[in-house]
Amino acid sequence: MYAQINPRKLLFNLSENIDADDLKSIKFLLQNKLPRRKLEDNITMLNLLLEMEKMDLLSITNLETLEEVIRPVCPSLRRRIILNLKSSQSKEENGFYVK
């Protein structure tokens, strides 16, 4: 079981664990949510995550879109996202969440 980690660290770890084929699949799944120029061949997973953040598709408390695109591509990474999301929501509900 994974402990909750810093959201930025989670995103960095996810980006490090995505290979080129998985990245292509993720970009395909995001083609209706991000502009085409943001999905070019030379974009890295980390840059893609940053673009998602800029478009309000990704935030510390909003990992749902990321979970949706990771689910069919890499289920093991999806588990990390879900655990982190549940932990973040629990802290926020209890008033312990600090931005």
Secondary structure, 3 states (H helix, E strand, C coil): CCCCCCHHHHHHHHHHCCCHHHHHHHHHHCCCCCCHHHHCCCCCHHHHHHHHHHCCCCCCCCCHHHHHHHCCCCHHHHHHHHHHHHHHHHHHHCCCCCC
